[in-house]
Amino acid sequence: MTHYADSPLPPADAASPADERREPTPGAPGVGRLVGLDLARGLAVFGMYAVHVGPAPGQDGVIGYLMELAQGRSSALFAVLAGFAVALITGRRAPKTGLAGRQAVAKVIIRAVILIALGTALTLTGTPVVPILAFYGLFFLLVLPLHRLATRPLALIAVGWALVGPQLLYALKPVVGGRVFLSYGQADGPISLFFTGGYPALTWVPFVIAGMAVARCDLAATAVRIRLALTGVALAVTGYGGSWLAVRLVPGAAEAVRKAEQGSSMSSGSSVASVSPDSIGISGDTPAGMLAAAPHSEATLSIVAATGVAILVITACLAAMDAFPRLRRLAKPVIAVGSMSLTAYVYHIVAIWLLNTEGQTASRLYILLGFIASVTVLATIWSRSFQRGPLEWLMGRATGIARRIQ
């Protein structure tokens, strides 16, 4: 069985502006910006755990609905948040220039190299999860040339990439050999990172660029948040609604998607077999399959819909942390997990490796609750004494080398 790794983004560290790290003053507008991002990361971590160790999606009841909701959307949310990380490091509202700009670029490059190395090491553990960290490292490098662009050009590039990338990936299928997941213990290579892996750059980079575009906005302004929320709704409706209509109006599309969905559910579920090696996401062997907006389909409508959901979640978290101080206090454990999402991600991969949770279908709900409870307790205790998680601290130390650039 091969699972998708809806993996986390290392949260922004000292590279973000100092005023955005300050403890918020009650009633002040926009003061919960980064706290809201940590809340979004924390929710995505829990969604990731649900995908990897939780019950299989599709079953009746609330649990089945929640498991289905986590599929694909957690990874898309983290990919959008990756764009925030790049923007925060290189200058969120005003991109850094001169010496500060060169040091910021070096920080992103160092972070990317570490993520690629760490992702490769996690792949070598042979767990049934496809780690995304190596893919994230490549994403950082690919979007780095865009770090000085403003919101509008970034948004246009994201849209253009989402329109072209999936079709190009489908066209290249005969050349790159289809979507072939690596056997346990094999590390990702360039072909996998760009084309055939669980998160091919050709179709996942738009999420990161969209996150950079959102990060450029004035997130403290209520009007901007409303526009972002409406944009998220429009994207989600366009993606899911457009797919719903297309599948019913295009001859042969419904059958193609139905067959492809059988493989997709196997690839992203927690307790079923791996994806067929001769398919690219849910698209299968026919172009009609590209009309699906299902999780991990690598199709344009899927990217549009998942981006919309991610923007909605981020906007809601930012607004909630500003508007409801009491909710922020209640959400502190989730925020703590989100503030050390890299540590939480590696923790769960190592735990799956050591505990060998594969095949324990009867107790998967209890395993999921155990994972969530343990990481929440550990993160809460750690955050009382330290500002960053252990791996986040090491990442900060490593990227601190960039300050030596003159």
C-alpha positions as CSV (number, residue, x, y, z in Angstrom):
1,M,0.0,0.0,0.0
2,T,1.2,3.5,-0.8
3,H,-0.1,6.5,1.0
4,Y,0.1,10.1,0.0
5,A,2.0,12.1,2.5
6,D,-0.1,15.2,3.3
7,S,2.9,16.6,4.8
8,P,3.7,19.8,6.6
9,L,5.5,22.9,5.9
10,P,8.3,24.1,8.2
11,P,6.7,27.2,9.8
12,A,8.2,30.6,9.3
13,D,11.0,31.2,11.7
14,A,13.1,34.3,12.5
15,A,13.0,35.2,8.8
16,S,9.5,36.7,9.3
17,P,9.2,40.4,10.4
18,A,9.6,40.9,14.2
19,D,6.3,42.8,14.4
20,E,4.5,39.8,13.0
21,R,5.9,37.6,15.8
22,R,4.8,39.8,18.7
23,E,2.2,38.8,21.1
24,P,-1.0,40.3,19.8
25,T,-2.8,43.1,21.6
26,P,-6.6,42.3,22.1
27,G,-8.7,44.2,19.7
28,A,-5.9,45.2,17.4
29,P,-6.5,44.4,13.7
30,G,-4.5,41.6,12.0
31,V,-2.4,40.8,15.1
32,G,-3.2,37.0,14.8
33,R,-1.7,36.7,11.4
34,L,1.0,34.1,12.1
35,V,-1.0,32.5,14.9
36,G,-3.7,31.9,12.3
37,L,-1.2,30.3,10.0
38,D,-0.1,28.0,12.8
39,L,-3.7,27.1,13.5
40,A,-4.1,26.2,9.8
41,R,-1.0,24.1,9.9
42,G,-2.2,22.4,13.0
43,L,-5.5,21.5,11.4
44,A,-3.6,20.2,8.3
45,V,-1.4,18.1,10.5
46,F,-4.4,16.4,12.0
47,G,-5.8,15.9,8.5
48,M,-2.5,14.3,7.4
49,Y,-2.7,11.9,10.3
50,A,-6.2,11.0,9.3
51,V,-5.1,10.1,5.8
52,H,-2.2,8.0,6.9
53,V,-3.4,6.1,10.0
54,G,-7.1,6.8,10.2
55,P,-10.1,4.7,9.0
56,A,-10.6,4.3,5.3
57,P,-12.7,7.2,3.8
58,G,-16.1,6.6,2.3
59,Q,-17.7,4.8,5.1
60,D,-21.1,6.0,6.5
61,G,-21.3,8.5,9.3
62,V,-19.4,11.5,10.5
63,I,-16.0,9.7,10.8
64,G,-16.2,8.6,7.2
65,Y,-17.1,12.1,6.0
66,L,-14.2,13.6,8.0
67,M,-11.7,11.0,6.6
68,E,-12.9,11.8,3.1
69,L,-12.6,15.5,3.7
70,A,-9.0,15.2,4.7
71,Q,-8.0,13.4,1.5
72,G,-5.8,15.5,-0.7
73,R,-7.0,18.8,0.9
74,S,-4.5,18.6,3.7
75,S,-1.5,18.3,1.3
76,A,-2.9,21.2,-0.8
77,L,-3.3,23.3,2.3
78,F,0.4,22.7,3.2
79,A,1.5,23.4,-0.3
80,V,-0.3,26.8,-0.2
81,L,1.3,27.4,3.2
82,A,4.7,26.6,1.6
83,G,4.2,29.7,-0.5
84,F,3.7,31.7,2.7
85,A,7.0,30.4,4.0
86,V,8.9,31.6,0.9
87,A,7.2,35.0,1.1
88,L,7.8,35.4,4.8
89,I,11.5,34.5,4.4
90,T,12.1,36.8,1.4
91,G,9.9,39.6,2.6
92,R,6.1,39.2,2.7
93,R,4.6,42.6,1.7
94,A,7.9,44.1,0.5
95,P,10.5,41.7,-1.0
96,K,13.9,42.2,0.5
97,T,16.7,43.5,-1.8
98,G,20.4,44.1,-1.5
99,L,22.3,42.1,1.1
100,A,19.1,41.2,3.0
101,G,17.6,39.9,-0.3
102,R,20.7,37.7,-1.0
103,Q,20.7,36.3,2.5
104,A,17.0,35.5,2.2
105,V,17.5,33.7,-1.0
106,A,20.3,31.7,0.5
107,K,18.0,30.8,3.4
108,V,15.4,29.4,1.0
109,I,18.1,27.4,-0.9
110,I,19.5,25.9,2.4
111,R,16.0,25.0,3.6
112,A,15.2,23.4,0.2
113,V,18.4,21.2,0.3
114,I,17.7,20.1,3.9
115,L,14.1,19.2,3.0
116,I,15.2,17.2,-0.1
117,A,17.8,15.3,2.1
118,L,15.3,14.7,4.9
119,G,12.6,13.6,2.5
120,T,15.0,11.1,0.9
121,A,15.9,9.8,4.3
122,L,12.3,9.3,5.3
123,T,11.6,7.5,2.0
124,L,14.4,5.1,2.9
125,T,12.5,4.0,6.1
126,G,10.2,2.0,3.8
127,T,7.0,3.2,5.4
128,P,3.8,3.0,3.3
129,V,3.7,6.8,3.2
130,V,5.1,8.7,0.2
131,P,7.0,11.5,2.0
132,I,6.5,14.9,0.5
133,L,9.5,16.8,2.0
134,A,11.8,16.1,-0.9
135,F,9.1,17.4,-3.2
136,Y,8.7,20.5,-1.0
137,G,12.4,21.2,-1.3
138,L,12.1,21.2,-5.1
139,F,9.0,23.4,-4.9
140,F,11.0,26.0,-3.0
141,L,13.7,26.1,-5.6
142,L,11.3,26.3,-8.5
143,V,9.4,29.3,-7.1
144,L,12.4,31.2,-5.8
145,P,12.9,33.2,-9.0
146,L,9.3,34.6,-8.5
147,H,9.9,35.8,-4.9
148,R,9.9,39.5,-5.9
149,L,6.7,39.5,-7.9
150,A,3.5,41.1,-6.6
151,T,0.1,39.5,-6.0
152,R,-1.4,39.9,-9.4
153,P,1.5,38.5,-11.5
154,L,1.9,35.6,-9.0
155,A,-1.8,34.8,-9.3
156,L,-1.7,34.9,-13.1
157,I,1.3,32.6,-13.1
158,A,-0.5,30.2,-10.7
159,V,-3.6,30.2,-12.9
160,G,-1.5,29.7,-16.1
161,W,0.5,26.8,-14.5
162,A,-2.7,25.1,-13.3
163,L,-4.1,25.3,-16.8
164,V,-1.0,24.0,-18.6
165,G,0.8,21.8,-16.1
166,P,-1.7,18.9,-15.8
167,Q,-2.2,18.7,-19.5
168,L,1.6,18.7,-20.1
169,L,2.0,16.0,-17.4
170,Y,-0.7,13.9,-19.2
171,A,1.0,14.4,-22.5
172,L,4.4,13.4,-21.1
173,K,3.0,10.2,-19.6
174,P,4.3,7.9,-22.4
175,V,7.7,9.6,-22.2
176,V,8.2,9.4,-18.4
177,G,6.7,6.0,-18.0
178,G,3.5,6.8,-16.2
179,R,2.9,7.4,-12.6
180,V,5.0,4.7,-11.0
181,F,5.3,4.8,-7.2
182,L,8.7,3.7,-5.9
183,S,9.1,0.5,-4.0
184,Y,9.6,0.7,-0.3
185,G,13.1,1.7,0.6
186,Q,13.8,3.5,-2.7
187,A,14.6,7.3,-2.7
188,D,13.0,9.8,-5.0
189,G,14.9,10.8,-8.1
190,P,14.5,13.8,-10.4
191,I,12.0,12.1,-12.6
192,S,9.8,11.2,-9.6
193,L,10.1,14.7,-8.2
194,F,9.1,16.4,-11.4
195,F,6.7,14.0,-13.1
196,T,5.9,10.5,-11.6
197,G,6.0,10.8,-7.8
198,G,3.2,11.3,-5.4
199,Y,3.4,15.1,-5.7
200,P,4.9,15.9,-9.1
201,A,6.2,19.5,-9.3
202,L,4.5,19.9,-12.7
203,T,1.1,20.0,-11.1
204,W,1.8,21.0,-7.4
205,V,3.8,24.2,-7.9
206,P,0.7,26.2,-8.6
207,F,-0.4,25.7,-4.9
208,V,2.9,27.2,-3.7
209,I,2.7,30.2,-6.1
210,A,-0.9,30.8,-5.0
211,G,0.3,30.8,-1.4
212,M,2.9,33.4,-2.3
213,A,0.2,35.6,-3.9
214,V,-2.0,35.4,-0.9
215,A,0.9,36.2,1.4
216,R,1.6,39.4,-0.6
217,C,-1.9,40.7,0.4
218,D,-2.7,43.0,3.3
219,L,-4.0,40.2,5.5
220,A,-4.8,42.7,8.3
221,A,-7.5,44.4,6.2
222,T,-11.0,43.1,6.7
223,A,-11.9,43.9,3.0
224,V,-8.9,41.9,1.8
225,R,-9.9,38.9,3.9
226,I,-13.5,39.1,2.5
227,R,-12.2,39.2,-1.0
228,L,-9.9,36.3,-0.3
229,A,-12.8,34.3,1.2
230,L,-15.0,35.0,-1.8
231,T,-12.1,34.0,-4.1
232,G,-11.8,30.8,-2.2
233,V,-15.5,30.1,-2.6
234,A,-15.4,30.9,-6.3
235,L,-12.4,28.6,-6.9
236,A,-14.0,25.7,-5.0
237,V,-17.3,26.1,-6.8
238,T,-15.5,26.4,-10.1
239,G,-13.4,23.3,-9.5
240,Y,-15.9,21.0,-7.9
241,G,-19.0,22.4,-9.8
242,G,-17.1,22.5,-13.1
243,S,-16.0,18.9,-12.7
244,W,-19.6,17.8,-11.7
245,L,-21.0,19.4,-14.9
246,A,-18.2,18.2,-17.2
247,V,-18.4,14.6,-16.0
248,R,-22.1,14.6,-16.8
249,L,-21.9,16.5,-20.1
250,V,-18.8,15.0,-21.8
251,P,-19.4,11.6,-23.4
252,G,-17.5,8.8,-21.7
253,A,-16.2,11.0,-18.9
254,A,-18.3,9.5,-16.2
255,E,-17.1,6.0,-17.0
256,A,-13.5,7.1,-17.3
257,V,-13.6,8.9,-13.9
258,R,-15.4,6.0,-12.2
259,K,-12.6,3.6,-13.3
260,A,-9.9,6.0,-12.3
261,E,-11.5,6.7,-9.0
262,Q,-11.1,3.1,-8.0
263,G,-7.4,3.4,-8.3
264,S,-7.3,6.8,-6.7
265,S,-9.2,5.7,-3.6
266,M,-6.7,2.9,-3.3
267,S,-3.8,5.2,-3.5
268,S,-4.9,7.8,-1.0
269,G,-6.9,5.6,1.4
270,S,-5.4,4.4,4.7
271,S,-6.0,0.7,4.4
272,V,-6.2,-0.3,0.7
273,A,-3.8,-1.2,-2.1
274,S,-1.5,1.1,-4.0
275,V,-2.3,3.1,-7.2
276,S,-2.0,1.4,-10.6
277,P,1.4,2.1,-12.1
278,D,0.0,2.9,-15.5
279,S,-2.0,5.9,-14.4
280,I,-1.2,9.5,-13.7
281,G,-3.4,10.4,-10.7
282,I,-7.0,9.9,-11.4
283,S,-6.7,10.7,-15.1
284,G,-6.2,7.1,-16.1
285,D,-5.6,6.3,-19.7
286,T,-8.2,8.7,-21.3
287,P,-8.3,12.5,-21.5
288,A,-11.8,12.5,-20.1
289,G,-10.4,11.5,-16.7
290,M,-8.7,14.9,-16.6
291,L,-12.2,16.4,-15.9
292,A,-12.2,15.0,-12.3
293,A,-11.7,17.2,-9.3
294,A,-11.0,14.4,-6.9
295,P,-8.1,14.5,-4.5
296,H,-4.7,13.8,-6.0
297,S,-6.1,13.7,-9.5
298,E,-3.4,16.1,-10.8
299,A,-6.1,17.7,-13.0
300,T,-6.7,21.4,-13.4
301,L,-10.2,21.4,-11.8
302,S,-8.7,19.5,-8.8
303,I,-6.0,22.1,-8.4
304,V,-8.5,25.0,-8.7
305,A,-10.9,23.4,-6.1
306,A,-8.2,22.4,-3.6
307,T,-6.6,25.9,-3.8
308,G,-10.0,27.5,-3.1
309,V,-10.5,25.3,0.0
310,A,-7.0,26.1,1.3
311,I,-7.5,29.8,0.9
312,L,-10.8,29.5,2.8
313,V,-9.2,27.6,5.6
314,I,-6.3,30.1,5.9
315,T,-8.6,33.1,5.8
316,A,-11.0,31.6,8.4
317,C,-8.1,30.8,10.7
318,L,-6.6,34.3,10.4
319,A,-9.9,36.0,11.0
320,A,-10.9,33.7,13.9
321,M,-7.7,34.3,15.8
322,D,-8.2,38.1,15.5
323,A,-11.9,38.2,16.3
324,F,-12.2,35.6,19.1
325,P,-9.4,35.8,21.8
326,R,-11.1,33.1,23.8
327,L,-11.1,30.8,20.8
328,R,-7.4,31.5,20.5
329,R,-6.8,30.3,24.1
330,L,-8.9,27.2,23.4
331,A,-7.0,26.5,20.2
332,K,-3.5,26.8,21.8
333,P,-2.8,23.0,21.6
334,V,-3.6,23.0,17.9
335,I,-1.5,26.1,17.4
336,A,1.4,24.5,19.2
337,V,1.3,21.5,16.8
338,G,1.1,23.9,13.8
339,S,4.1,25.9,15.1
340,M,6.2,22.8,14.8
341,S,4.7,21.0,11.9
342,L,8.0,19.8,10.5
343,T,8.6,18.0,13.8
344,A,5.1,16.7,13.9
345,Y,5.5,15.3,10.4
346,V,8.7,13.5,11.0
347,Y,7.3,12.3,14.3
348,H,4.4,10.6,12.6
349,I,6.5,9.0,9.9
350,V,8.9,7.6,12.5
351,A,6.0,6.4,14.6
352,I,4.4,4.6,11.7
353,W,7.8,3.0,11.0
354,L,8.4,1.9,14.5
355,L,4.9,0.8,15.4
356,N,4.2,-0.8,12.1
357,T,0.5,0.3,12.0
358,E,0.0,-1.2,8.6
359,G,-2.9,-3.7,8.4
360,Q,-4.5,-2.8,11.8
361,T,-7.8,-1.9,10.2
362,A,-10.0,-2.7,13.2
363,S,-8.3,-0.2,15.5
364,R,-7.4,2.6,13.1
365,L,-9.7,5.2,14.7
366,Y,-8.0,4.6,18.1
367,I,-4.5,4.7,16.4
368,L,-5.5,8.0,14.9
369,L,-6.7,9.4,18.2
370,G,-3.5,8.2,19.8
371,F,-1.3,10.0,17.2
372,I,-3.3,13.2,17.6
373,A,-3.3,13.1,21.4
374,S,0.4,12.3,21.7
375,V,1.6,15.0,19.2
376,T,-0.7,17.6,20.8
377,V,0.6,16.8,24.4
378,L,4.2,16.8,23.3
379,A,3.8,20.1,21.3
380,T,2.0,21.8,24.1
381,I,4.6,20.9,26.7
382,W,7.5,21.8,24.4
383,S,5.9,25.2,23.4
384,R,5.8,26.2,27.1
385,S,9.6,26.4,27.2
386,F,10.6,26.9,23.6
387,Q,9.4,29.1,20.8
388,R,10.1,26.6,18.0
389,G,10.0,22.8,17.7
390,P,13.3,20.9,17.8
391,L,13.5,20.3,14.1
392,E,12.4,23.9,13.4
393,W,15.2,25.1,15.7
394,L,17.8,23.0,13.8
395,M,16.4,24.3,10.6
396,G,16.8,27.9,11.9
397,R,20.4,27.1,12.9
398,A,21.2,25.7,9.5
399,T,19.7,28.6,7.6
400,G,21.5,31.0,9.9
401,I,24.6,30.3,7.8
402,A,23.1,32.6,5.2
403,R,23.9,35.6,7.5
404,R,27.5,35.2,6.7
405,I,26.9,36.3,3.2
406,Q,28.4,39.8,2.7
